[in-house]
Amino acid sequence: MKITLSKHAQFKFQERKIDTKMIENILEKYEYLFYDLIAKTIVVIGKIKIDEEETNLVVIFNKREDEIYIVTAYPVKDIDKEIKNKEGKRWIRI
């Protein structure tokens, strides 16, 4: 399936040292899966290494026929806190 990045994602990937291979890995082997009620997007979370430091990567995307459209992605060290802040209010587990 083709992966397309929004302009925002392209900019943020450079800033956050994220590459599309990391995104592909998370999409294949995520640990958490949510639906964002406000943005109407899918949210997956998985572990990655950025500059030899292990962290979690939150990937926000939409599926369009034969394409995955990445809205943004961001690293989060304390994933439990991130989930606690958003689950039930903005995100629902799917």
VENGITA-V85785 format. One record per helix or strand. SS is the DSSP state (h for helix, s for strand). FROM is the first residue (numbers start at 0). TO is the last residue. Records with the same first field share a line. If there is no record, write none. Layout:
BEGIN
SS: FROM-TO + FROM-TO
END
This chain:
BEGIN
s: 1-4 + 31-35 + 40-49 + 52-63 + 66-75 + 86-86 + 90-92
h: 6-15 + 19-27 + 78-85
END
